[in-house]
Amino acid sequence: MLDNKTLNNLYFYWWRNLDKTILTIILSLFTLGLLFSLLSTSLVASDRLNTNNYFFFLKHCIFIFLGILVMFFFSILRKNNLFVISYIFFFIFLVTLFLVPFIGIEVKGSKRWLDIFFLPRFQPIEILKPFIIVIIATSLSFENKNYQYIKYLVSFLLILPIIILLATQPDMGQTILIFFTWFAIIFISGINIYLFFLFFSFILFSLLTLIFFVPKFEYILIRITSFLDPMLGNNYQSEKASEAIISGGFFGKGIGEGVLKNKVPEAHTDYIVSVISEEFGAIMIFLILLIFLMFLYKTFKKIAELKNDKIKFIIFGCSIIIFFQFLVHLGVNIRILPTTGMTLPFLSYGGSSIIGSSILAGIILNLTKKNIS
């Protein structure tokens, strides 16, 4: 057991070396998430569940409290311990992802969740994402020139079973997110541009083949065609979301005046941006965008100061997957992308999403501390 003096020294070392700007940005996003959760779920709890108005909000508070503890845990670890724990968790949660097709919970035609006695109703991919990035970065940081191109194949083979499992759930939003994050990491790793486009062409061809020739993925084609041609229907949620954004205008209708949260199921998860925009206006969305851009700027600035490729790749991957997810969520809400069911990192309601985002934040805080090379 650690004595009080050792714990105090550990805390002060952590606090002294921590990037406090990045921490402030993350805590600001969590705080905004709490505020929007209170406003977007109180009526849902009372009207639909006939329960305490603050049922979802209180659960969201618990998720964020646990998330902050998880973030602190990952941020305070020694670098080597962080990597070892990440490898262990990668294989543990990869196993849970393999279990989803067999014992997973099906909701609205998709089987993405597990209900295990100590982890009720959680989505394995949300927890797995941070550790996927650590694994990819580890495989790409291999420096033996004789195996220069093998490492790209290895990194692809590591994510291939994950992509296949996600595609069969089906969860094309997370599938594309994982793929493009991997793609972004190998791009900055210095891959030959011809090999890069060869990978891209192969994956694009494979994806199109699945969509057009495999019946299980026909729903993707339906979503794309209904997105391109609204007259075909099947886009009720996105229509209501875009209407909410338009009706909110620049300054919004006012707190509690929005109606989207009562019209669209799971608006507090998949369409939280529309809920925010309806009540607070587009100005609040610009503010959230600015916060995410500041987050990306600060992490990229740290990357420029580092020499260790593995740490660079991990920070880049963790930052870019958060930002990609934000862009996809925003794109769906303003109808420039088809519906994906993607949550907004740090802000959307949902335990798996908050814990996954917290792990990403903890890894970033850990590797952006001073004295990291």
C-alpha positions as CSV (number, residue, x, y, z in Angstrom):
1,M,0.0,0.0,0.0
2,L,1.2,3.6,-0.7
3,D,1.5,5.9,2.3
4,N,0.0,9.4,2.3
5,K,3.4,11.0,1.6
6,T,3.9,8.9,-1.6
7,L,0.3,9.6,-2.7
8,N,0.8,13.3,-2.2
9,N,4.1,13.3,-4.1
10,L,2.5,11.3,-7.0
11,Y,-0.4,13.8,-7.1
12,F,1.8,16.9,-7.1
13,Y,4.1,15.3,-9.8
14,W,1.0,14.6,-11.9
15,W,-0.5,18.1,-11.4
16,R,2.8,19.9,-12.0
17,N,3.4,18.1,-15.3
18,L,-0.2,18.0,-16.6
19,D,-1.3,20.1,-19.6
20,K,-3.9,22.1,-17.7
21,T,-5.3,23.7,-20.9
22,I,-6.3,20.3,-22.3
23,L,-7.7,19.3,-18.9
24,T,-9.8,22.5,-18.8
25,I,-11.1,21.8,-22.3
26,I,-12.2,18.3,-21.4
27,L,-13.8,19.3,-18.1
28,S,-15.6,22.1,-20.0
29,L,-17.1,19.6,-22.4
30,F,-18.2,17.3,-19.6
31,T,-19.8,20.3,-17.9
32,L,-21.7,21.2,-21.0
33,G,-22.8,17.6,-21.4
34,L,-24.3,17.7,-17.9
35,L,-26.1,20.9,-18.7
36,F,-27.6,19.7,-22.0
37,S,-28.4,16.3,-20.4
38,L,-30.5,18.0,-17.7
39,L,-32.3,20.1,-20.3
40,S,-32.8,17.3,-22.9
41,T,-33.8,14.4,-20.7
42,S,-36.0,15.7,-17.9
43,L,-39.2,15.7,-20.0
44,V,-38.4,12.4,-21.6
45,A,-38.1,10.8,-18.1
46,S,-41.4,12.2,-16.9
47,D,-43.5,11.8,-20.1
48,R,-42.2,8.5,-21.4
49,L,-41.1,6.6,-18.3
50,N,-43.4,8.1,-15.8
51,T,-40.6,8.5,-13.4
52,N,-38.4,11.1,-11.7
53,N,-37.7,14.0,-14.0
54,Y,-34.0,13.8,-13.3
55,F,-33.7,10.0,-13.8
56,F,-31.5,10.3,-17.0
57,F,-29.6,13.3,-15.6
58,L,-28.7,11.5,-12.4
59,K,-27.5,8.6,-14.4
60,H,-25.5,11.0,-16.6
61,C,-23.9,12.5,-13.5
62,I,-22.8,9.0,-12.3
63,F,-21.4,8.3,-15.8
64,I,-19.4,11.5,-15.8
65,F,-18.2,10.9,-12.2
66,L,-17.0,7.5,-13.2
67,G,-15.5,8.9,-16.4
68,I,-13.5,11.5,-14.6
69,L,-12.1,8.8,-12.3
70,V,-11.2,6.6,-15.3
71,M,-9.6,9.7,-17.0
72,F,-7.6,10.4,-13.8
73,F,-6.5,6.7,-13.6
74,F,-5.2,6.6,-17.2
75,S,-3.5,10.0,-16.9
76,I,-1.6,9.2,-13.8
77,L,-0.1,5.9,-14.9
78,R,3.6,5.6,-15.8
79,K,4.1,5.5,-19.6
80,N,5.1,1.9,-19.8
81,N,2.3,0.8,-17.4
82,L,-0.1,2.7,-19.6
83,F,1.0,0.7,-22.7
84,V,0.9,-2.7,-20.9
85,I,-2.6,-2.0,-19.5
86,S,-3.8,-0.8,-22.9
87,Y,-2.6,-4.1,-24.5
88,I,-4.4,-6.2,-21.8
89,F,-7.6,-4.2,-22.2
90,F,-7.4,-4.4,-26.0
91,F,-7.6,-8.2,-25.9
92,I,-10.2,-8.2,-23.1
93,F,-12.6,-5.9,-24.9
94,L,-11.9,-7.5,-28.2
95,V,-13.2,-10.7,-26.7
96,T,-16.4,-8.9,-25.6
97,L,-16.8,-7.6,-29.2
98,F,-16.6,-11.2,-30.4
99,L,-19.3,-12.1,-27.9
100,V,-21.8,-9.6,-29.3
101,P,-23.1,-11.7,-32.2
102,F,-23.8,-14.6,-29.8
103,I,-25.1,-13.0,-26.6
104,G,-25.6,-9.4,-27.6
105,I,-28.7,-7.3,-27.1
106,E,-30.5,-6.4,-30.3
107,V,-32.1,-2.9,-30.5
108,K,-33.9,-1.7,-33.6
109,G,-32.3,-4.3,-35.8
110,S,-28.7,-3.8,-34.6
111,K,-26.9,-6.0,-32.2
112,R,-24.2,-3.8,-30.6
113,W,-24.6,-4.1,-26.8
114,L,-23.8,-6.6,-24.1
115,D,-25.5,-7.1,-20.8
116,I,-23.0,-8.6,-18.4
117,F,-23.7,-8.7,-14.6
118,F,-20.9,-6.3,-13.7
119,L,-21.3,-4.2,-16.9
120,P,-25.0,-3.8,-17.7
121,R,-25.9,-2.6,-21.2
122,F,-22.5,-1.5,-22.5
123,Q,-21.2,-1.1,-26.1
124,P,-17.8,-2.9,-26.4
125,I,-16.5,-0.9,-29.3
126,E,-16.8,2.4,-27.3
127,I,-14.4,1.0,-24.7
128,L,-12.2,-0.8,-27.2
129,K,-11.5,2.3,-29.5
130,P,-8.7,3.9,-27.3
131,F,-6.8,0.6,-27.1
132,I,-7.2,0.0,-30.8
133,I,-5.2,3.3,-31.3
134,V,-2.5,2.2,-28.9
135,I,-2.2,-1.2,-30.8
136,I,-2.0,0.5,-34.2
137,A,0.6,3.0,-33.0
138,T,2.7,0.2,-31.5
139,S,2.7,-1.7,-34.8
140,L,3.5,1.4,-36.9
141,S,6.4,2.5,-34.7
142,F,8.4,-0.6,-35.5
143,E,11.6,0.9,-37.0
144,N,13.3,-2.1,-38.8
145,K,13.8,-0.9,-42.4
146,N,13.7,-4.5,-43.7
147,Y,10.1,-4.7,-42.6
148,Q,9.1,-1.1,-43.7
149,Y,5.9,-2.2,-45.4
150,I,5.0,-5.2,-43.3
151,K,4.1,-3.0,-40.4
152,Y,1.2,-1.5,-42.4
153,L,-0.1,-4.9,-43.3
154,V,0.2,-5.9,-39.6
155,S,-1.7,-2.8,-38.5
156,F,-4.4,-3.5,-41.0
157,L,-4.7,-7.2,-40.0
158,L,-5.1,-6.0,-36.3
159,I,-8.1,-3.9,-37.1
160,L,-9.6,-6.2,-39.8
161,P,-11.5,-8.5,-37.4
162,I,-12.8,-5.5,-35.6
163,I,-14.1,-3.9,-38.8
164,I,-15.7,-7.2,-39.8
165,L,-17.4,-7.6,-36.4
166,L,-18.7,-4.0,-36.5
167,A,-20.0,-4.3,-40.1
168,T,-22.0,-7.4,-39.2
169,Q,-23.7,-5.9,-36.1
170,P,-24.3,-3.8,-38.3
171,D,-22.6,-0.5,-37.2
172,M,-21.2,1.2,-40.3
173,G,-20.7,4.5,-38.4
174,Q,-18.1,2.9,-36.0
175,T,-16.7,0.8,-38.9
176,I,-16.0,3.9,-41.0
177,L,-14.7,5.8,-37.9
178,I,-12.2,3.1,-37.0
179,F,-11.1,2.7,-40.6
180,F,-10.5,6.4,-41.2
181,T,-8.7,6.8,-37.9
182,W,-6.3,4.0,-39.0
183,F,-6.0,5.6,-42.4
184,A,-5.1,9.0,-40.8
185,I,-2.5,7.4,-38.6
186,I,-0.8,5.5,-41.4
187,F,-0.9,8.7,-43.5
188,I,1.2,10.7,-41.0
189,S,3.5,7.7,-40.4
190,G,5.2,8.4,-43.7
191,I,3.7,5.7,-45.8
192,N,4.5,5.7,-49.5
193,I,1.8,7.6,-51.3
194,Y,1.2,4.9,-53.9
195,L,0.8,2.3,-51.2
196,F,-1.6,4.6,-49.4
197,F,-3.9,5.0,-52.3
198,L,-3.7,1.2,-53.0
199,F,-5.0,0.6,-49.5
200,F,-7.7,3.2,-50.0
201,S,-8.8,1.7,-53.3
202,F,-8.9,-1.8,-51.9
203,I,-11.0,-0.8,-48.9
204,L,-13.4,1.4,-51.0
205,F,-13.9,-1.5,-53.5
206,S,-14.6,-3.9,-50.6
207,L,-17.0,-1.5,-49.0
208,L,-19.0,-0.9,-52.2
209,T,-19.1,-4.7,-52.8
210,L,-20.6,-5.2,-49.4
211,I,-23.2,-2.5,-49.9
212,F,-24.4,-3.5,-53.3
213,F,-24.1,-7.3,-53.3
214,V,-24.5,-8.5,-49.6
215,P,-28.2,-8.4,-48.5
216,K,-27.2,-7.8,-44.8
217,F,-25.8,-4.4,-45.7
218,E,-28.7,-3.3,-47.9
219,Y,-29.8,-0.9,-45.1
220,I,-26.7,1.2,-45.8
221,L,-27.8,1.7,-49.5
222,I,-31.3,2.6,-48.3
223,R,-29.9,5.2,-45.9
224,I,-27.7,6.7,-48.6
225,T,-30.4,6.8,-51.2
226,S,-32.9,8.3,-48.8
227,F,-30.3,10.9,-47.8
228,L,-29.6,11.8,-51.4
229,D,-33.3,11.8,-52.3
230,P,-35.5,12.9,-49.3
231,M,-38.7,12.1,-51.2
232,L,-38.0,8.4,-50.7
233,G,-38.7,8.7,-47.0
234,N,-36.9,6.7,-44.2
235,N,-35.4,10.0,-42.9
236,Y,-37.9,11.1,-40.3
237,Q,-35.3,11.6,-37.6
238,S,-32.9,13.6,-39.7
239,E,-35.7,15.8,-41.1
240,K,-36.9,16.6,-37.6
241,A,-33.3,17.3,-36.5
242,S,-32.7,19.7,-39.3
243,E,-36.0,21.4,-38.7
244,A,-35.0,21.9,-35.1
245,I,-31.7,23.5,-36.1
246,I,-33.5,25.8,-38.5
247,S,-36.2,26.8,-36.0
248,G,-33.6,27.5,-33.4
249,G,-32.0,30.2,-35.5
250,F,-28.9,31.9,-34.3
251,F,-29.8,32.5,-30.7
252,G,-32.3,29.6,-30.1
253,K,-35.8,29.4,-28.8
254,G,-34.8,29.5,-25.1
255,I,-34.1,26.9,-22.4
256,G,-36.8,24.3,-22.3
257,E,-38.6,25.6,-25.4
258,G,-37.3,22.9,-27.8
259,V,-39.6,20.1,-29.1
260,L,-37.1,17.8,-30.8
261,K,-36.4,15.9,-27.6
262,N,-40.0,14.8,-27.5
263,K,-40.3,13.9,-31.2
264,V,-37.2,11.9,-31.9
265,P,-36.2,8.8,-29.9
266,E,-32.7,9.0,-28.4
267,A,-32.4,12.7,-29.3
268,H,-30.2,13.1,-26.2
269,T,-27.6,10.7,-27.7
270,D,-27.7,10.7,-31.5
271,Y,-29.1,14.2,-32.1
272,I,-27.9,16.2,-29.1
273,V,-26.4,18.9,-31.4
274,S,-29.9,19.5,-32.8
275,V,-31.4,19.7,-29.3
276,I,-28.7,22.2,-28.3
277,S,-29.2,24.3,-31.5
278,E,-32.9,24.4,-31.1
279,E,-32.8,25.8,-27.6
280,F,-29.5,27.7,-27.6
281,G,-29.1,28.6,-31.2
282,A,-26.3,28.1,-33.8
283,I,-24.1,30.3,-31.7
284,M,-23.7,27.5,-29.1
285,I,-22.8,25.0,-31.8
286,F,-20.1,27.4,-33.0
287,L,-18.8,27.6,-29.5
288,I,-18.7,23.8,-29.2
289,L,-16.9,23.6,-32.5
290,L,-14.4,26.1,-31.3
291,I,-13.8,24.1,-28.1
292,F,-13.1,20.9,-30.2
293,L,-10.8,22.9,-32.6
294,M,-8.9,24.3,-29.6
295,F,-8.6,20.7,-28.2
296,L,-7.2,19.5,-31.6
297,Y,-4.8,22.5,-31.8
298,K,-3.4,21.9,-28.3
299,T,-2.8,18.2,-28.9
300,F,-1.3,18.8,-32.3
301,K,1.0,21.4,-30.8
302,K,2.2,18.9,-28.2
303,I,2.8,16.3,-31.0
304,A,5.1,18.8,-32.8
305,E,7.3,19.0,-29.6
306,L,7.7,15.2,-29.3
307,K,10.4,12.9,-30.8
308,N,9.0,9.5,-30.0
309,D,6.9,8.2,-33.0
310,K,4.8,5.8,-30.9
311,I,3.7,8.5,-28.5
312,K,3.0,10.9,-31.5
313,F,0.9,8.3,-33.2
314,I,-1.1,7.6,-30.0
315,I,-1.8,11.2,-29.3
316,F,-2.7,11.9,-32.9
317,G,-5.0,8.9,-33.1
318,C,-6.8,9.6,-29.8
319,S,-7.3,13.3,-30.8
320,I,-8.4,12.6,-34.4
321,I,-10.9,9.9,-33.5
322,I,-12.6,12.3,-31.1
323,F,-12.6,15.0,-33.7
324,F,-13.8,12.7,-36.5
325,Q,-16.6,11.5,-34.3
326,F,-17.6,15.1,-33.6
327,L,-17.6,15.9,-37.3
328,V,-19.7,12.8,-38.2
329,H,-22.2,13.6,-35.4
330,L,-22.4,17.2,-36.6
331,G,-22.7,16.2,-40.2
332,V,-25.6,13.8,-39.5
333,N,-27.4,16.6,-37.5
334,I,-27.1,19.2,-40.3
335,R,-27.9,16.6,-43.0
336,I,-24.7,16.6,-44.9
337,L,-24.1,12.9,-43.9
338,P,-26.5,9.9,-43.7
339,T,-27.7,8.8,-40.3
340,T,-25.1,6.8,-38.4
341,G,-26.2,6.7,-34.8
342,M,-22.9,8.3,-33.7
343,T,-22.8,10.0,-30.3
344,L,-21.1,13.3,-29.5
345,P,-17.9,12.7,-27.5
346,F,-18.1,14.0,-23.9
347,L,-21.6,15.5,-24.4
348,S,-24.0,12.8,-25.5
349,Y,-25.9,10.8,-22.9
350,G,-24.6,7.2,-22.6
351,G,-22.3,5.3,-20.2
352,S,-20.2,3.5,-22.8
353,S,-19.6,6.7,-24.9
354,I,-18.6,8.7,-21.8
355,I,-16.2,6.0,-20.5
356,G,-14.7,5.5,-23.9
357,S,-14.2,9.3,-24.3
358,S,-12.7,9.4,-20.8
359,I,-10.1,6.7,-21.6
360,L,-9.1,8.6,-24.7
361,A,-8.8,11.8,-22.7
362,G,-6.8,10.1,-20.0
363,I,-4.3,8.7,-22.5
364,I,-4.0,12.1,-24.1
365,L,-3.4,13.8,-20.7
366,N,-0.9,11.1,-19.8
367,L,1.2,11.4,-23.0
368,T,1.0,15.3,-23.2
369,K,2.5,15.8,-19.7
370,K,5.9,17.4,-19.4
371,N,8.9,15.0,-19.3
372,I,7.4,12.8,-22.0
373,S,9.7,12.2,-24.9
